[in-house]
Amino acid sequence: MRTRYRKILVAASAALASMALLASAAEATTPAPPYEDFAGCPSHAENEFVASCVKYTFSGGKIGIGNREIPVTNPIILRGGSEQITSQFIYNAEGGIVPVKQTVPGGLIGLTGMTWLDEILGSKEQLKLYATVELASSPGTISRFPLTVPIKVHLENPALGNSCYIGSTASPITLNLTTGTTAPPAPNTPITGKPAGPRVPEEGREEVRTSSSPGELVDNAYGVPAAGGCLLKVGPFSISIDELVNARYGLPAAAGTNTATVGYTFSTVSPEVVYP
């Protein structure tokens, strides 16, 4: 009976937390200085169930998509809060993954194979291709690994339009990032991550507890869906290049043919400190 009661309590708490999150998403409370980097964590006024403000910083490594890799040269930050009973990741309008562009090797010509774009677009800057990792839906619990992060990758170039994505809300790239050892389907073989160091008071902000040393998160058991919404715009002409992108990048790519490895640190602080 107690077990059943606890399950009901946990489910009810998660549902209430979700409703509170939806109600607060339109407007986010501004954190007090110097805790602006924890924007995205709901205040208690936005979500009464928030227990802790959290921040993952992913730096270095790569995210494999088909036969290509996106190097993580600019840190990717996932920020929000932890729900008090389920440890579910919750966030307001400023939370989730902070948009940051990664440079994609090969650029627009590598994406399309169209070498003549060099003559038409005329500059190296116009031929650059960027990838921005975005949340496709809410991550799961953050109290243990694997850390489940559903993402979509926005491919960006002025000649591509605004809707060229690999993955979507309906069909995300679901990373299950772990510090342990993976169990991927063939042809990939198991790889092992590394836990970050224990959290200690951060220098200059004693209330914030941050990993004392970086760790590594890995996943090589995920699949990658086909690209969609990719339009090549040259002058007055606009044509879909989805099939071309998928052929060039080997998409869709089955589980066991992609690998992600990223360095990480983890930080936490009380909501009462961020929103005094």
C-alpha positions as a Markdown table, in Angstrom:
| # | Residue | x | y | z |
|---|---|---|---|---|
| 1 | Met | 0.0 | 0.0 | 0.0 |
| 2 | Arg | 2.8 | 2.4 | 0.9 |
| 3 | Thr | 4.6 | 1.7 | -2.4 |
| 4 | Arg | 1.4 | 2.4 | -4.4 |
| 5 | Tyr | 0.8 | 5.6 | -2.4 |
| 6 | Arg | 4.3 | 6.8 | -3.1 |
| 7 | Lys | 3.9 | 6.1 | -6.9 |
| 8 | Ile | 0.6 | 8.1 | -6.9 |
| 9 | Leu | 2.3 | 10.9 | -5.0 |
| 10 | Val | 5.3 | 11.0 | -7.4 |
| 11 | Ala | 3.0 | 11.0 | -10.4 |
| 12 | Ala | 0.8 | 13.7 | -9.0 |
| 13 | Ser | 3.8 | 15.9 | -8.1 |
| 14 | Ala | 5.3 | 15.5 | -11.6 |
| 15 | Ala | 2.0 | 16.5 | -13.2 |
| 16 | Leu | 1.6 | 19.5 | -11.0 |
| 17 | Ala | 5.2 | 20.5 | -11.7 |
| 18 | Ser | 4.5 | 20.2 | -15.5 |
| 19 | Met | 1.5 | 22.4 | -15.2 |
| 20 | Ala | 3.4 | 25.0 | -13.2 |
| 21 | Leu | 6.1 | 25.0 | -15.8 |
| 22 | Leu | 3.6 | 25.6 | -18.6 |
| 23 | Ala | 2.1 | 28.5 | -16.7 |
| 24 | Ser | 5.4 | 30.2 | -16.1 |
| 25 | Ala | 6.9 | 29.7 | -19.6 |
| 26 | Ala | 5.7 | 33.0 | -21.0 |
| 27 | Glu | 7.8 | 35.1 | -18.7 |
| 28 | Ala | 10.9 | 34.3 | -16.7 |
| 29 | Thr | 12.0 | 35.9 | -13.5 |
| 30 | Thr | 15.4 | 37.7 | -13.7 |
| 31 | Pro | 18.2 | 36.2 | -11.5 |
| 32 | Ala | 20.0 | 38.4 | -9.1 |
| 33 | Pro | 23.7 | 39.2 | -9.9 |
| 34 | Pro | 26.0 | 37.3 | -10.0 |
| 35 | Tyr | 23.8 | 34.3 | -10.8 |
| 36 | Glu | 22.7 | 35.3 | -14.3 |
| 37 | Asp | 24.2 | 32.1 | -15.7 |
| 38 | Phe | 21.4 | 30.2 | -13.8 |
| 39 | Ala | 18.7 | 32.0 | -15.8 |
| 40 | Gly | 16.3 | 29.3 | -16.9 |
| 41 | Cys | 15.8 | 27.9 | -13.4 |
| 42 | Pro | 12.2 | 28.6 | -12.3 |
| 43 | Ser | 11.8 | 30.8 | -9.2 |
| 44 | His | 9.4 | 29.5 | -6.5 |
| 45 | Ala | 6.9 | 32.1 | -7.8 |
| 46 | Glu | 7.0 | 30.4 | -11.2 |
| 47 | Asn | 7.2 | 26.8 | -10.0 |
| 48 | Glu | 6.7 | 25.9 | -6.3 |
| 49 | Phe | 8.2 | 22.5 | -6.9 |
| 50 | Val | 11.7 | 23.6 | -7.8 |
| 51 | Ala | 14.3 | 22.2 | -5.4 |
| 52 | Ser | 17.6 | 23.3 | -6.9 |
| 53 | Cys | 18.9 | 25.4 | -9.8 |
| 54 | Val | 21.2 | 23.3 | -12.1 |
| 55 | Lys | 23.6 | 23.9 | -15.0 |
| 56 | Tyr | 25.4 | 21.4 | -17.2 |
| 57 | Thr | 28.3 | 22.8 | -19.3 |
| 58 | Phe | 29.3 | 20.6 | -22.2 |
| 59 | Ser | 32.6 | 21.5 | -23.8 |
| 60 | Gly | 34.9 | 19.7 | -26.2 |
| 61 | Gly | 34.2 | 16.5 | -27.9 |
| 62 | Lys | 31.9 | 15.8 | -30.8 |
| 63 | Ile | 28.3 | 14.8 | -31.7 |
| 64 | Gly | 28.2 | 12.3 | -34.5 |
| 65 | Ile | 25.4 | 12.5 | -37.1 |
| 66 | Gly | 25.5 | 9.9 | -39.8 |
| 67 | Asn | 28.9 | 9.9 | -41.4 |
| 68 | Arg | 29.7 | 13.4 | -40.1 |
| 69 | Glu | 30.7 | 14.9 | -36.8 |
| 70 | Ile | 29.9 | 18.2 | -35.2 |
| 71 | Pro | 32.9 | 19.4 | -33.1 |
| 72 | Val | 31.7 | 21.0 | -29.8 |
| 73 | Thr | 34.1 | 24.0 | -30.0 |
| 74 | Asn | 31.8 | 26.4 | -28.2 |
| 75 | Pro | 30.5 | 25.3 | -24.8 |
| 76 | Ile | 26.8 | 24.1 | -24.8 |
| 77 | Ile | 24.9 | 25.0 | -21.7 |
| 78 | Leu | 21.8 | 23.2 | -20.4 |
| 79 | Arg | 20.3 | 25.1 | -17.6 |
| 80 | Gly | 17.1 | 24.9 | -15.5 |
| 81 | Gly | 16.0 | 23.3 | -12.2 |
| 82 | Ser | 15.4 | 20.0 | -10.5 |
| 83 | Glu | 11.9 | 19.1 | -9.3 |
| 84 | Gln | 11.9 | 18.3 | -5.6 |
| 85 | Ile | 10.4 | 14.7 | -5.6 |
| 86 | Thr | 11.2 | 13.2 | -9.0 |
| 87 | Ser | 14.4 | 15.2 | -9.8 |
| 88 | Gln | 12.8 | 15.9 | -13.2 |
| 89 | Phe | 14.5 | 18.6 | -15.2 |
| 90 | Ile | 12.2 | 21.7 | -15.3 |
| 91 | Tyr | 12.9 | 25.1 | -16.8 |
| 92 | Asn | 11.3 | 28.5 | -17.8 |
| 93 | Ala | 11.5 | 30.5 | -21.0 |
| 94 | Glu | 15.2 | 31.2 | -20.5 |
| 95 | Gly | 16.1 | 27.6 | -19.8 |
| 96 | Gly | 16.9 | 24.5 | -21.7 |
| 97 | Ile | 19.9 | 24.6 | -24.1 |
| 98 | Val | 21.4 | 28.1 | -24.6 |
| 99 | Pro | 21.7 | 28.6 | -28.4 |
| 100 | Val | 25.3 | 28.6 | -29.6 |
| 101 | Lys | 26.7 | 28.0 | -33.1 |
| 102 | Gln | 29.2 | 25.3 | -33.8 |
| 103 | Thr | 31.2 | 25.5 | -37.1 |
| 104 | Val | 30.6 | 22.4 | -39.3 |
| 105 | Pro | 33.7 | 21.1 | -41.2 |
| 106 | Gly | 33.3 | 21.2 | -44.9 |
| 107 | Gly | 30.8 | 24.1 | -44.9 |
| 108 | Leu | 28.0 | 24.5 | -47.3 |
| 109 | Ile | 29.9 | 22.8 | -50.1 |
| 110 | Gly | 30.5 | 19.8 | -47.9 |
| 111 | Leu | 26.8 | 19.7 | -47.1 |
| 112 | Thr | 25.7 | 19.8 | -50.7 |
| 113 | Gly | 28.6 | 18.7 | -52.8 |
| 114 | Met | 27.9 | 21.7 | -55.1 |
| 115 | Thr | 31.4 | 23.1 | -55.8 |
| 116 | Trp | 30.0 | 25.8 | -58.1 |
| 117 | Leu | 28.5 | 27.6 | -55.0 |
| 118 | Asp | 32.0 | 28.9 | -54.5 |
| 119 | Glu | 31.7 | 31.0 | -57.6 |
| 120 | Ile | 28.1 | 32.2 | -56.9 |
| 121 | Leu | 28.3 | 33.0 | -53.2 |
| 122 | Gly | 31.8 | 34.5 | -53.6 |
| 123 | Ser | 33.2 | 34.5 | -50.1 |
| 124 | Lys | 34.4 | 32.0 | -47.5 |
| 125 | Glu | 32.1 | 33.6 | -44.9 |
| 126 | Gln | 29.0 | 32.9 | -47.0 |
| 127 | Leu | 30.1 | 29.3 | -47.5 |
| 128 | Lys | 30.4 | 28.6 | -43.8 |
| 129 | Leu | 28.0 | 26.2 | -42.2 |
| 130 | Tyr | 26.9 | 26.3 | -38.6 |
| 131 | Ala | 25.1 | 23.8 | -36.4 |
| 132 | Thr | 23.0 | 24.9 | -33.3 |
| 133 | Val | 22.0 | 22.1 | -30.9 |
| 134 | Glu | 18.4 | 22.7 | -29.6 |
| 135 | Leu | 16.2 | 20.8 | -27.2 |
| 136 | Ala | 13.5 | 18.8 | -29.0 |
| 137 | Ser | 11.6 | 18.1 | -25.8 |
| 138 | Ser | 12.2 | 18.1 | -22.1 |
| 139 | Pro | 15.1 | 16.0 | -20.7 |
| 140 | Gly | 14.4 | 13.4 | -18.1 |
| 141 | Thr | 15.6 | 13.2 | -14.5 |
| 142 | Ile | 19.0 | 14.8 | -13.8 |
| 143 | Ser | 19.7 | 12.9 | -10.5 |
| 144 | Arg | 21.4 | 10.0 | -12.2 |
| 145 | Phe | 23.0 | 8.8 | -15.5 |
| 146 | Pro | 22.2 | 8.2 | -18.2 |
| 147 | Leu | 21.2 | 11.9 | -18.8 |
| 148 | Thr | 18.5 | 11.7 | -21.5 |
| 149 | Val | 18.6 | 14.8 | -23.7 |
| 150 | Pro | 16.3 | 14.8 | -26.8 |
| 151 | Ile | 17.8 | 17.3 | -29.3 |
| 152 | Lys | 17.5 | 18.5 | -32.9 |
| 153 | Val | 20.3 | 20.1 | -34.9 |
| 154 | His | 19.7 | 23.4 | -36.8 |
| 155 | Leu | 21.9 | 23.7 | -39.8 |
| 156 | Glu | 22.5 | 27.4 | -40.6 |
| 157 | Asn | 23.7 | 29.3 | -43.6 |
| 158 | Pro | 22.1 | 32.3 | -45.4 |
| 159 | Ala | 21.5 | 30.2 | -48.5 |
| 160 | Leu | 19.7 | 27.4 | -46.5 |
| 161 | Gly | 16.6 | 29.2 | -45.2 |
| 162 | Asn | 15.6 | 29.0 | -41.6 |
| 163 | Ser | 14.2 | 25.5 | -41.3 |
| 164 | Cys | 17.0 | 23.0 | -42.1 |
| 165 | Tyr | 17.0 | 20.6 | -39.2 |
| 166 | Ile | 18.3 | 17.1 | -38.5 |
| 167 | Gly | 15.8 | 15.8 | -35.9 |
| 168 | Ser | 12.6 | 17.4 | -34.8 |
| 169 | Thr | 10.2 | 17.5 | -31.8 |
| 170 | Ala | 8.3 | 14.5 | -33.3 |
| 171 | Ser | 11.5 | 12.6 | -34.2 |
| 172 | Pro | 14.4 | 13.8 | -32.0 |
| 173 | Ile | 18.0 | 12.6 | -31.7 |
| 174 | Thr | 17.7 | 11.1 | -28.2 |
| 175 | Leu | 21.1 | 11.1 | -26.4 |
| 176 | Asn | 21.4 | 9.0 | -23.3 |
| 177 | Leu | 24.7 | 10.4 | -22.0 |
| 178 | Thr | 26.5 | 8.3 | -19.4 |
| 179 | Thr | 29.8 | 8.3 | -17.5 |
| 180 | Gly | 29.6 | 4.5 | -17.5 |
| 181 | Thr | 30.0 | 2.0 | -20.3 |
| 182 | Thr | 27.6 | 1.9 | -23.2 |
| 183 | Ala | 26.0 | -1.2 | -24.7 |
| 184 | Pro | 25.4 | -0.2 | -28.4 |
| 185 | Pro | 24.1 | -2.3 | -31.2 |
| 186 | Ala | 26.7 | -3.3 | -33.8 |
| 187 | Pro | 28.8 | -2.1 | -35.5 |
| 188 | Asn | 29.6 | 0.2 | -32.6 |
| 189 | Thr | 31.4 | -1.3 | -29.6 |
| 190 | Pro | 31.2 | -0.3 | -25.9 |
| 191 | Ile | 32.9 | 2.9 | -24.9 |
| 192 | Thr | 33.2 | 4.3 | -21.3 |
| 193 | Gly | 32.8 | 7.9 | -20.0 |
| 194 | Lys | 34.3 | 9.4 | -16.9 |
| 195 | Pro | 32.6 | 11.0 | -13.9 |
| 196 | Ala | 33.3 | 14.6 | -13.1 |
| 197 | Gly | 35.0 | 15.4 | -9.8 |
| 198 | Pro | 32.8 | 16.0 | -6.7 |
| 199 | Arg | 31.1 | 19.3 | -6.4 |
| 200 | Val | 32.8 | 21.9 | -4.3 |
| 201 | Pro | 32.1 | 25.6 | -3.5 |
| 202 | Glu | 32.9 | 27.7 | -6.5 |
| 203 | Glu | 35.5 | 30.4 | -6.0 |
| 204 | Gly | 33.9 | 33.8 | -5.6 |
| 205 | Arg | 30.4 | 32.3 | -5.3 |
| 206 | Glu | 30.5 | 30.0 | -2.3 |
| 207 | Glu | 26.8 | 29.2 | -2.6 |
| 208 | Val | 27.3 | 27.6 | -6.0 |
| 209 | Arg | 28.7 | 24.0 | -6.0 |
| 210 | Thr | 30.6 | 23.1 | -9.1 |
| 211 | Ser | 32.4 | 20.0 | -10.3 |
| 212 | Ser | 36.0 | 20.1 | -9.0 |
| 213 | Ser | 37.2 | 18.6 | -12.3 |
| 214 | Pro | 35.6 | 17.9 | -15.7 |
| 215 | Gly | 34.2 | 14.5 | -16.7 |
| 216 | Glu | 33.2 | 12.9 | -20.0 |
| 217 | Leu | 29.7 | 11.8 | -21.1 |
| 218 | Val | 29.4 | 9.3 | -23.9 |
| 219 | Asp | 26.7 | 7.7 | -26.0 |
| 220 | Asn | 27.1 | 5.5 | -29.1 |
| 221 | Ala | 23.7 | 3.7 | -29.2 |
| 222 | Tyr | 21.5 | 6.4 | -30.6 |
| 223 | Gly | 20.0 | 6.8 | -34.0 |
| 224 | Val | 19.8 | 9.9 | -36.2 |
| 225 | Pro | 16.7 | 10.7 | -38.3 |
| 226 | Ala | 16.7 | 12.2 | -41.8 |
| 227 | Ala | 17.2 | 16.0 | -42.4 |
| 228 | Gly | 14.2 | 18.1 | -43.3 |
| 229 | Gly | 13.3 | 21.6 | -44.3 |
| 230 | Cys | 16.5 | 22.3 | -46.1 |
| 231 | Leu | 16.0 | 24.8 | -49.0 |
| 232 | Leu | 18.9 | 26.1 | -51.2 |
| 233 | Lys | 18.2 | 29.7 | -52.0 |
| 234 | Val | 20.3 | 31.1 | -54.9 |
| 235 | Gly | 19.0 | 34.4 | -56.3 |
| 236 | Pro | 15.3 | 34.0 | -57.1 |
| 237 | Phe | 15.5 | 30.2 | -57.0 |
| 238 | Ser | 14.6 | 28.0 | -54.0 |
| 239 | Ile | 14.8 | 24.2 | -54.2 |
| 240 | Ser | 14.6 | 21.4 | -51.6 |
| 241 | Ile | 17.9 | 19.7 | -51.0 |
| 242 | Asp | 16.7 | 17.3 | -48.3 |
| 243 | Glu | 17.5 | 14.2 | -50.3 |
| 244 | Leu | 20.9 | 15.6 | -51.2 |
| 245 | Val | 21.7 | 16.4 | -47.5 |
| 246 | Asn | 20.6 | 13.0 | -46.4 |
| 247 | Ala | 22.7 | 11.3 | -49.1 |
| 248 | Arg | 25.8 | 13.3 | -48.2 |
| 249 | Tyr | 25.4 | 12.9 | -44.5 |
| 250 | Gly | 24.3 | 9.2 | -44.6 |
| 251 | Leu | 20.9 | 9.9 | -43.0 |
| 252 | Pro | 18.9 | 8.4 | -41.5 |
| 253 | Ala | 21.6 | 6.7 | -39.5 |
| 254 | Ala | 20.6 | 3.6 | -37.5 |
| 255 | Ala | 21.4 | 3.2 | -33.8 |
| 256 | Gly | 24.9 | 1.9 | -33.3 |
| 257 | Thr | 26.4 | 4.0 | -36.2 |
| 258 | Asn | 26.7 | 7.3 | -34.3 |
| 259 | Thr | 28.9 | 8.4 | -31.5 |
| 260 | Ala | 28.8 | 11.4 | -29.1 |
| 261 | Thr | 31.5 | 12.3 | -26.6 |
| 262 | Val | 31.4 | 15.5 | -24.6 |
| 263 | Gly | 33.3 | 16.9 | -21.6 |
| 264 | Tyr | 31.1 | 18.2 | -18.9 |
| 265 | Thr | 30.8 | 20.0 | -15.5 |
| 266 | Phe | 27.8 | 20.2 | -13.3 |
| 267 | Ser | 26.8 | 23.1 | -11.1 |
| 268 | Thr | 24.0 | 23.6 | -8.5 |
| 269 | Val | 22.7 | 26.4 | -6.4 |
| 270 | Ser | 19.6 | 27.1 | -4.2 |
| 271 | Pro | 16.7 | 28.9 | -5.9 |
| 272 | Glu | 16.6 | 31.2 | -2.8 |
| 273 | Val | 20.1 | 32.4 | -3.7 |
| 274 | Val | 19.3 | 33.0 | -7.4 |
| 275 | Tyr | 16.0 | 34.7 | -6.6 |
| 276 | Pro | 16.5 | 36.3 | -3.1 |
